[in-house]
Each structure stands twice: as C-alpha cells, then as structure tokens.
Amino acid sequence: MRHVTPCFGITAVLLALVCLDARAADSPANPASASQRHPDRANRFAMRGVVSKEGAGGGRPAAPGATEAPAGFDETTNGFLPQGPAFESLTKESVVPLRSFNDDRFVFEQVESEADGVGPVYNGRSCAECHQNVVTGNGSQVTVQRTGRLEGRTFFESIGGSLIHSRAVDPSIVEHVADTDGVRTFRISTSGLGAGFVETIANGTLLAIRDAQPAQVRGLAVVVPVLEAGGQARIGRFGWKSQHASLESFAGDAYVNEMGITNPLFPEENTSSGVYVGFGTAFDLVAEPEDDGEDMVAFADFLRSTKAPPRGPRTSDVDAGERAFAEAGCVACHVAAITTAPAGTIVNGGEFTVPEALGNKIIHPYGDFLLHDIGTGDGIPLLPTAEMANTARMFRTAPLWGLRTRNRLMHDGLSFTLDEAIQRHRGQAQRSVDAWNRLAPDRKRQGIAFLGSL
C-alpha cells in the first residue's frame, strides 16, 4: 500500500440516486436530499448525466461471436491481467500492485494494521477475511450487522450509519446497537468471482432483462453514481442493494466501511456511533486518505481478473432439475445466461473500456442484478430517503453461480438448506414458490440437484 501520510456488507453512503421504472430508461438523475450533516459528501456523491445504454452489443441471447467466459476455482487469471510471478514467491517487499493477477491477489489477501490505517472501527483487516472460500474472491459465511429505527413509515439509520462495526482499535469505541434501533439484520458477504464480467454488462442489457420480465415479477433497476467518473450515472449491480455500478466504487466503499481505510473515493473516516474518532484523535494516527488509491484499484483489478464460478458435474438429474427450475418460473429473475458488452465498449462513465478478456462473453450468473421484493426485506433501504423507501423491502436477486460453495443462504445467512431458502420466497416470487411446491417429489429432488450443481 502506498500511503499519502503515515502519522468491509457494504454501506450505501451514496447521496444521490434515482430508480428507473420501465418508462424511464434514460431519465436525468435526480439528486437525493439525504445526509444533511455532510453537504460536502452530498456534493461528492451527486449523480451526473444520464444513463448510457453503453453500446448496442451484449444481451440475451448471445450476441454474434460471443464465447463462454472462462470458469474455474483454480486461482488463475481470466486474461484481464497476466498471471504474474509465482504467488508463493511474493512478499510485502516484492509485490507490485497492478502488475499482475498474483500481485493483486497478494494485495487482496494482505492483512493490514493500524499503521496502514485500519480502523478505528472496522470489520476485518483483509479483503480475504470476508471473500475467501475455496478460492480468494468468493463469498463466505461472514456477516455484517445493520440497524436503524422507524418513526412512522420513515427509516432512520443508527447514529453513525446503519453499519454497526464489530471491531475497533480500542474497547472504548466499540460500536453497540442502540436500544432504540428496532430494525436489525445481518447481511452475508457476497462473492466477487466473475465480477469483471458483471461490471461489463451493458446498461442496455440490464434494462432489456428488466423490460422482458412479466409485470408481476419485474425488477427495479437502480441508478447510482460511478464515483471515479465524477458521479456519472450507471445502473447498479454490486452489493445486496445493487448500490454500486463499478468495481472501483465497490472496492473503495468496502475499504473504508469494512476495514476503516480511507481512500480517494471515500476520504472521510467512519465515526464510532456518531463520535468522531479519526485522524487527530488518539485512535487514528494516519492522515486521510490512508490509501492513495493504488490498493483500491488493485482490489478492483483482481476481481476483474477472476474467473466465473464453474458448474459442478452435469447429470441427467441435474439437467431435469434445471428444466423444473425453469418451469416453476424461477428463471424470470435467476437469469441463466447474459452476454457482456463487446470489447471496446466504454463503460463506467468513460473510465473503463471493455477489454478482449471480458468483452462479448457469455456468463451464467442465474441472477438479473435487479432489485425485487420477495418478502425477505430487512427494513433498511438503499438510502434513508423518501425516494428510496420502497427499497427497504427489496434485495438484489442473489446470483446463484457458486451456490454449491455456500451452506448459509439468503441475505442474512439464516437459511440452512436449499428448500428452506426457497420457502422463504414470498411477494414477487410467490407464484414461483407455489409452482415449485406443486412439483412431484422426484422433480423437486431433481431441482435441488440442479441447484447443488451451481
């Protein structure tokens, strides 16, 4: 890490966001009025411009010339970055961030300390604490805690924000849930495998998926600012609320909110339950920003270089189960195949050009990256604003690729079997659950075999 001065769930601190409905694909962004305590932050996260469709390529079904995205749990690059020096040969002294997949993996796994800027309140000391299972970058059993309260129908975040950090550099500043916070939940760590392919799905493709969904299950495409592009509007796709549209924005958010390390996109330290504990206090000896942006980009580039989660063995039961899953209507939201934008397409508000390694690739996420109300909403909206109030009952469709590496399911990790997770679905998913429950026992067994192959 290069520091300017020596001396990760994801918190939605974006302060301007608008939702697109089916009639407003490219409407101008409307600034939200949240967080009047930080007018400078509100300006920094103000959304600018309109949503570009990001080229005519990509989509479903596959575009001409599209090829399957590389998949595997093998710690090798998808081609976005070179593999680099042998991972085992790298040390803190020899690693060169941004040089290769292995270099950036080293940075992603590196355990950091207070001298690097960790804290004062935080949840982990390494990205891999939350994103490692089978291989680095995958999800894990680690959850974060979020709370707030309702006054009438209005949601208010806990003092200091809805994210309650579980760790601190000093016992006196460990955060605790306020008695008045009646809205309480866990959110489990999401997977970052194949994230480069997700980042390079064109906005127009996500809108086309939404528009093709039956009205009763149609998802919500949320539009968020790409922070490294000065707030340029783009459709969100990362995080439980699709609160980020780019991997640099996502990485910068996680760096400060999960590890407590400020960076160019998030230069303000978190408080301890509303009390300032940043630089200048006894709890933080490193001036902001604690990372000059190099590590943040290394995290993003590592995720861009990961392969998609691979499928398990395909059997006759698995194939029959996939048909049963489709017949129940589950694929309306758990979309089986999406094609990324062609190489050369400019995305992320002009800050990223889709490379050959990521362009025109067919992925199988079994998700749509849209928000839906399936009856499991935790009561915490994407932003604590009137415009975002409806998102309190919504979550991004969980991509099912890599599902076989998880034994704690749903957003809170509190469903322990696949059938439990299915039965929790209500709201927009009720018809599909009813159709699933009408399946003959043998077809349900095959459906579970299919899910277990993902």
N, C-alpha and C positions, 0 to 999 in steps of 0.2 A: 504494500500500500504506500502511495506517495502522499504524505500529509502536507497541508499548507503550513501549519504551525504546530510543533509539538508543545507544549507548555506544561423476529422477523416476525393465518392470517392476516392480513394487510388492512391498514387503517385507511378509510376513504377520507382524505383531507382535501380532496379536490373541491374547490369552492365555486365552480361554475359548471353546470352540466344540464343537458336537456335530453328528454326522451323523444325518440322518433316514433310516431304511430304510422300506420300503413299508408296514410295520406300525405306524410311529410318527410319524404326521404332525404331531402336536401335543404331543409329549412335552416335559417340562420340560428346560431347558438344564442340562447337567452341566458344572460348571467344570473346565477342564483344569488340569494342575499344572505347566505349562511356566514357564520363566524364573524360577527361584527367586532369581536375582540381583536382581530388581526387584519386590519384593512390592507396592509402590505401583502399578506398572504393571499387575500382575496384577489388582489390585482395579479399576483404571480400566477394563480391558477385560473384566471379568467379565460374562457374559451373564445377562440377567434376563428373567423372564416366559416365556411360551410363544409359539409361532408362530401368529399370527392368519392365517386364510385371506384376510383383507382384502377382505371383501365377497363376494357371490355372482356378481358380474359378471365379465366378461373370459373369456378362454379360447380354445379352438379347438373347433369352427369359430367364425366371427364371432358375437358377441352381437348381439341385435336392435338396429338403428340404428347399428351400427358403420360407420365410414367409413375409407377408406385414409389412412394417415399421410402427411403431405407428405414428398416426397423430392426431393433435388437437390443438386448440387455448385455452389451459387450464393451462398454466404456470406449467406443471408438467414434470418431467424428462422422457426421453425415456429409462432410465435404465442405461445409461453410468455412471452417478453419482447417489448416493442416494438422495432422496428428501431433507433430512436435517431438521433442525429446522424450525418451522413456520416462514415464511418470515416476517410477521409483528412483530416478536419478535426480529429481528436482528437490531443491531445498529452498528455504526462505531467502537465502543469499543468491541462488542461481536462477530462480524463477523470473520470467519476463512476462508480465501481464500483457495480454492482447496479441502475443506472438503465435500461440497455438492452442488447440483443444486441451492438451495436457497442462500447459501453463495456466490456462483459465480455470481448469478443473482444480488445480492446486490452490488457486486463489479462492475458489468457491468453497473448498474444504478447510481452508486455513482457520485455525482457532485464534481469535483476536482477544486483546486485553484492554484494560483501561488506558494503557499508554497509547493504544491505537484509536481510542475514542469510544470504546464500548460503554454503554450506559449513558447517564447514570441509572435510568430504568430501562429494562430490556427483557427479551425472552430467550435469546440464545447468543452464543459467541461465534457461531459459524453458520453459513447458509446450509451446510450439510446436516446440522443438528435437526432441521425440520425437513430437509429434502434429500433423504437418502434411505432407500430400501431396495435391495437387490443391487442397484447401481446408484451413483450420485446423480441427483437431479430429480429423482422420483419423489412422490409424496411419502408421508409417514403417518404414524399414529399420534404425532404431536398436535395438540390443540392450543388455540389461544382463547382467552376469555374476553367477552364483550358484555357491557352492561349499559343501562340507561334507565330512564323512567318516562312514564306517560303522564301528561297533565291534560285531561280530557282526551282528545284524539291527537294531541301533539307530542312528538317524541323529543326528549331532551337527552343529549349524551351525558354520561357521567362527568364529573368535574375532571378536566384534563383530557376528555375524549372517551369514546366508547371502548377503546382497547385498554384493558387492565393488564399492565405488565406484571409478570410473575416473578421477576428477579430485579435486583438492584445492587449497586456497589456498596451500599450501607444500609443497615437494618432500619435506620430512622426514616428512610424514604421508600421503603417497600409499599407498593400500592395495595389498597384493600377495597373491597366492594362496599359502597355506601349502603346503609340500611334503606335509604330512600329509593335505591335503584331496583325497581321491581321487574325490569326487563333484563334477563340474564341468560347467557348462552355460551356454548363453545363453538368454535369453528376449526375444523381439522385442516392440516396442511395439504395443499393441492400439489399435484405433480407438475414438474416443469419439463418432462421428457417430450420431445417433439414440439416444443414451444415455438421454435423458429418457423415451423410450418404454419402454426396457428397465427403467428404475427403477420405472415404474408398472405393470409386470406383477404381478398379484396373486400372493401366495404360493400360493394355492389353484390357480392356473393352472399354475404350475411343477410342483406336486405331481401335478396331473392328467396333465400331459405325461409325467412320470416313470412314473406308475402304468399308463399306456396302452402303454408300451414293452414289447416282448417281454422275457421274463426274462433272456435271454442278452445283451441289449444295454441293460438298464435302467440308467439313470444314477443318480448319487448326488447328492442334494440336501443341500448343506452349510448349516448354520445358523450365522450369525455375528452378533455384536452390532452394532446400529446405534449408533455411538459418540455422535452428537449427541443420541440419545434415552436416554442413560444405560445403554446396553448392551442395550436391548430386542432380543430375538431376532427375526431375519428370515432368509429364505433368500438366500444369497449369489448374485451374478450378475456381478460385475465382477472383472476380473483373470483370469490364467491358471488360478488355482485357485478362482475364484469367492469370493475372500476378503473381498469387501465387498458389502453389500446396498444401500448408499445412495451417491449421488454426493458428498455432503459427506464421508463417511468415506473414500471413494476419493481425493478431492482432498486431504484433509488428510494421508493416507498418502504420496501422491506428493510433496507439498510438502516434507515433511521427508526422505523417503528418496531422492528423486531430485534435489532442489535444496538440501537441507540447511536449509530454513527451518521452524523450529518454529512451532507454532500451537496453538490451544486444545485440539484433539483429540490432538495429538502434541507435547507441550511439552518433550520430552527430546531433546537433541541426540544424533546418532549418534557413536559412537566411531571412532577410526582403529585398526582391528584390535584392539579391546579397550581402547585407551588413551584416556582422556578428553581431548578437545580442544575442549570447548565454552566457554561464557562463563566468563571468569576466567582463561583461558589466553591466550597470545599469538596464538592462531589464530582467536579469535572475540570480537569487540568489541561484539556486540549481545546484550542480555539476552533470556532466554526469557520468554514466547513472542515470537518475532521478527515474527510476523504476528498481529494481534488477532482474526483470523477473517474479516475483510472480503474479502481476496483469495481465501481458501479457498472462501467461499460464491460469489464471483464466478466462479471456475473451474467450480463445480458448476452454477450457473445458466446459464453459457454452454453447457455440454454439454447441459443440459436443453432449451436452445433450438435445438439443431442439428437439421437435417432428417435423415431416414434416407438412407442411400446409395441412389442411384437405379439402376434397371436400365439396361443398355445396349440396343441395338436388338434387338427380338424378331423372329426369322426362323423359317422352318419348321424349319431345323436346330436352332435353339435350343429350340423347343418340343418337338421329337422328343427332343432330348438331355435335357430335363427329365423326360420320361417314362422314359427309360432310367435316369436317376439314381434315380428313384423305384422302378423295378422291381428295381434292384440292392439295394434296402433302405436306401439311404443316408439317406432322409428320416426314418427312425426317430429319428435323433439330429439331423440337419440339418433341423429342422422348418421347413417352408416359410412358415407363417403363424401368428401369435399375435396375440391381441387384448388390449389393455391394459385395466386396470380402469376402470370408469365414472368420469366426473367426480364429484367429491365424496367418493370413497373415501379413507379415511385410511390412509396407509402410513407406512413408516419409523418404526414405534413411536410414531405420533402426531405426528411432526414435519413431515409433509408431506401436504397434501390435493391429490389429483389434480385439476388444472385442466382446463377445457374443451379447451385446446390439446393435451393429452396423453391425455385420457380417451376410452375406447371407440374406440381407433384400431387399425387392422389394420396390422401390420408384417410384413415378410418377411425375418427375420434369417438363415434357414437355419441355425439353431442352437437348442439347448434350454437353455443356461445351466446344465447339469448336468455333473458330472464323470464321465469314462469312462476305462477302461483300454483304449487302442488300441495298446499295445505301444511307445509313444514316451515313456513316463515318464522324467523326468530324474533320478529318485532323491531328489528333495528334496520332503518332504511339506509340506502346507499349514502345519502346525505340527510342531515336533520333539517330539511326544508319542506315547505308545503308542497313544492313541485315533486319532491321525491318521496312523499309519504306513502304512496302505494307500493314502493319497493320494499317496505318493511315486511311484506308477506311473500316476497319473491326471492328466488335464487337463480343463478345461472344453472342451466342444465349441466349436471355433472358429466363430463366426458367419461365414457366407460372403458376407454382403452387403458390397459394396465390394471383392470379391476381385479384380476387374479392375484395381484400383489397386496391387496388390502383385506384385512379382517375386521376393520371398524368402518362402518359405512354411513352414508348420508353426511350432511354438512357438519353435524356435531359429533360424528363417530359413535353414536349411541345405538345404532342398529348393528346387530352382530351376525345376522345371516342374510342371504340374498332375499329370501322370502319376506323376512321382517322389513327389509328396505322397500320391497315392492308394496307391501300392505300399508306402509306409511304414506304412500302417494294418495292425495286427495285433490280437490279443486280441479284444475285443468286436466289432471291425469286420471280423474275418477273413471271415465269411460274405459280407459285402457286397463285400469286395475280390474274393473268389472269383467272385461273381456278375458283378461288373464285368469281370473278366478273361475270362469266358465269352461276353461280348457280341461280336457280329460287329464287325470293324474299322470299318465305317461307323457303327455305333451308338456305338462308343467315340468316334469323331470328333465325332459329334453331342453326346455327353455333354460333351466338352471344350468345344465351342462354347457349350453351356449355362453351364458354369462360368465361361467367359470373358465371359458377359453380365452376371454379377452385380456 
